[in-house]
Amino acid sequence: MKYKVCYRPAFAAVFVTLEPRERITAEAGAMVSMDGDIVMKTEFSGGLIPALIRKFLGGESMFVNVFYNPTNRPLNLVLTQSMIGDIEAIKLENKSICFQPSAYIAHTPGAKMGVKWAGFASWFAGEGLFKLHFSGKGRVLFGCYGGITRREINGDFIVDNNHLVAYDDGIKMNIALSGNLLSSLTSGEGFVNKLTGRGAIYLQSRSVSGLVGFLSPKVR
């Protein structure tokens, strides 16, 4: 399957070419346009039970759309996200990765979608009790608000709650104060994610909650 990310980093969109008999699965509402001969089918995301968990405990949509090319010629499909920002692709190669709410856009055959218990630390940070989890050998397309940075960590690493997009499955997440009690209350940082382990994490350069906090006093 061929794809190209265009208009990055601020207004990224994915232009997909589906060869005959190829398919791609995407988040509900991700389609911008498609050739008329593409067949779209709506399914529960990862099955009924994972879809219910994803909806009510993870803050995600219950449904995904499967786009299939039934013809003998290439067909085109455009996908995007609702946020202003960049889009990236991960090739799994038998590794697992967890995504924060709203990051997932699409995945190719071979990538297995599921949900994973994230713990009460994730819930306390406002990110839900479960994370969207992918394993297998396919590719996963995801996006964020702002630009995307990939970083390898080995040990402890501190991330603001609103800037973490995705992380390798073996990395553990905990909530910690950004400093001592006084500095945490007065610095504007408050609680942060303390990531522990070895692997890759993906960060976004902007914060949606930060934007909301900036705009709120101006629209009253």
C-alpha positions in Angstrom: 0.0 0.0 0.0 1.3 3.4 -0.9 0.6 6.5 1.2 2.0 10.0 1.5 1.6 12.6 4.3 1.1 16.0 2.7 0.6 19.6 4.1 2.8 18.9 7.2 3.5 19.9 9.8 0.5 22.1 10.6 -2.3 20.7 8.3 -1.2 17.2 7.6 -3.4 14.8 5.6 -2.7 11.2 4.4 -3.1 10.4 0.7 -3.5 6.7 0.3 -3.4 4.6 -2.9 -5.3 1.3 -2.5 -4.1 -1.3 -5.0 -6.6 -3.9 -6.1 -8.0 -5.9 -3.1 -6.1 -3.8 -0.6 -7.8 -2.3 2.5 -7.1 0.1 5.3 -9.0 0.7 8.6 -9.5 4.2 9.8 -11.0 6.1 12.8 -14.7 7.1 12.3 -14.8 10.5 10.7 -11.2 10.4 9.4 -12.1 10.2 5.7 -11.8 13.5 3.7 -12.4 12.1 0.2 -12.3 8.9 -1.8 -12.8 7.5 -5.3 -16.4 6.4 -5.8 -15.6 2.7 -6.3 -14.0 2.3 -2.9 -16.3 0.2 -0.6 -16.6 1.4 3.0 -17.8 -0.8 5.8 -18.2 0.2 9.5 -17.2 -2.2 12.2 -16.7 -2.2 16.0 -13.1 -1.1 16.8 -11.3 -4.3 17.8 -14.5 -6.2 18.5 -17.6 -5.5 20.6 -16.2 -5.6 24.1 -13.0 -3.7 23.3 -15.1 -1.1 21.4 -17.3 -0.6 24.5 -14.3 -0.3 26.7 -12.7 2.1 24.3 -15.9 4.2 24.2 -16.9 4.4 27.8 -13.5 4.0 29.6 -11.1 5.3 27.1 -12.9 8.3 25.6 -12.7 7.0 22.0 -15.2 6.1 19.3 -16.7 2.6 19.2 -16.5 2.3 15.5 -13.9 2.2 12.7 -14.4 2.3 8.9 -12.8 -0.2 6.6 -12.0 1.0 3.1 -11.6 -1.7 0.4 -10.7 -1.6 -3.2 -12.8 -4.2 -5.1 -11.6 -3.1 -8.6 -8.7 -4.0 -10.8 -7.1 -0.6 -10.7 -5.6 1.7 -8.0 -8.0 3.9 -6.1 -7.3 7.0 -4.0 -8.4 7.8 -0.4 -7.6 10.9 1.7 -7.6 10.7 5.5 -6.9 13.3 8.2 -7.5 14.2 11.9 -9.7 16.8 13.5 -6.7 18.6 15.2 -4.3 21.0 13.6 -1.0 19.2 13.5 1.3 16.6 12.1 0.7 13.0 11.2 3.2 10.1 11.5 3.3 6.4 10.7 4.8 3.6 12.8 5.8 0.2 11.4 5.2 -2.2 14.2 7.4 -5.2 13.3 6.1 -7.4 16.1 6.3 -4.7 18.8 3.4 -3.1 20.7 2.6 0.5 21.3 0.0 2.4 23.3 -1.8 5.6 22.1 -3.3 8.5 24.0 -6.9 9.4 23.3 -7.6 10.9 19.9 -4.1 10.1 18.5 -5.1 7.1 16.3 -6.1 7.8 12.6 -5.7 4.5 10.7 -3.9 1.1 10.4 -3.1 -1.4 7.7 -3.7 -5.2 7.7 -1.3 -6.9 10.1 -1.7 -4.4 12.8 -4.0 -5.7 15.6 -6.1 -3.2 17.4 -7.1 -3.7 21.1 -7.3 -2.0 24.4 -4.9 -2.2 27.4 -5.4 -1.4 31.1 -3.5 1.9 31.7 -3.9 2.1 35.5 -5.3 4.7 37.8 -2.3 7.0 37.1 -3.7 7.4 33.5 -7.2 8.0 34.8 -5.9 10.6 37.4 -4.2 12.4 34.5 -7.5 12.6 32.7 -6.5 10.1 30.0 -8.9 7.2 30.8 -8.4 3.8 32.4 -7.6 2.1 29.1 -5.3 2.9 26.2 -5.7 2.0 22.6 -3.1 -0.7 22.0 -1.6 -2.0 18.7 0.5 -5.1 18.1 1.5 -7.1 15.0 3.4 -6.3 11.8 1.3 -3.6 10.1 1.6 0.2 10.1 -0.3 2.6 12.3 -1.0 6.2 11.3 -1.5 8.7 14.1 -1.6 12.4 14.6 -1.3 15.1 17.2 -1.8 18.8 18.0 1.4 20.5 16.8 4.6 18.8 15.7 5.6 15.2 16.6 8.9 14.4 18.3 10.2 10.8 18.6 12.5 10.2 21.6 14.2 7.1 22.9 14.3 6.8 26.7 16.2 4.5 29.0 15.2 5.0 32.7 13.1 7.8 34.0 11.7 10.6 31.9 9.3 13.4 32.8 6.5 14.5 30.4 3.7 17.0 30.8 0.4 15.2 30.8 -0.8 17.1 27.8 2.2 16.4 25.5 2.5 12.6 25.5 1.0 11.0 22.3 2.3 7.4 22.2 4.7 5.1 23.9 6.1 1.6 23.6 4.2 -1.0 25.5 7.1 -1.9 27.9 7.2 1.7 29.3 5.4 2.3 32.6 3.5 5.4 33.3 3.1 7.0 36.8 1.9 10.4 38.0 4.2 12.6 40.0 4.5 16.2 41.2 6.6 18.3 38.9 8.7 19.5 41.9 8.1 19.9 45.6 4.6 20.7 46.7 5.0 24.5 46.7 6.7 24.7 43.3 4.2 22.2 41.8 1.3 24.5 42.9 2.9 27.7 41.8 4.8 26.8 38.6 1.8 26.0 36.5 3.1 22.5 35.9 1.3 20.6 38.7 1.2 16.8 38.0 3.3 15.3 35.3 3.8 11.8 33.7 6.8 9.9 35.0 7.7 7.4 32.3 10.0 4.5 33.3 11.6 1.9 31.0 13.4 1.6 27.7 11.8 2.3 24.3 10.4 5.0 22.1 7.9 7.7 23.1 6.2 10.3 20.9 5.5 13.8 22.0 3.4 16.7 20.6 4.7 20.2 20.6 1.4 21.8 21.6 -1.3 21.2 24.3 -5.0 21.3 23.6 -5.8 22.1 27.2 -3.2 24.9 27.1 -5.0 26.4 24.1 -8.4 26.1 25.9 -6.9 27.9 28.9 -5.5 30.6 26.7 -8.8 31.2 24.8 -11.3 30.9 27.7 -10.7 34.4 29.2 -10.9 36.0 25.8 -14.3 34.6 24.8 -16.3 35.3 28.0 
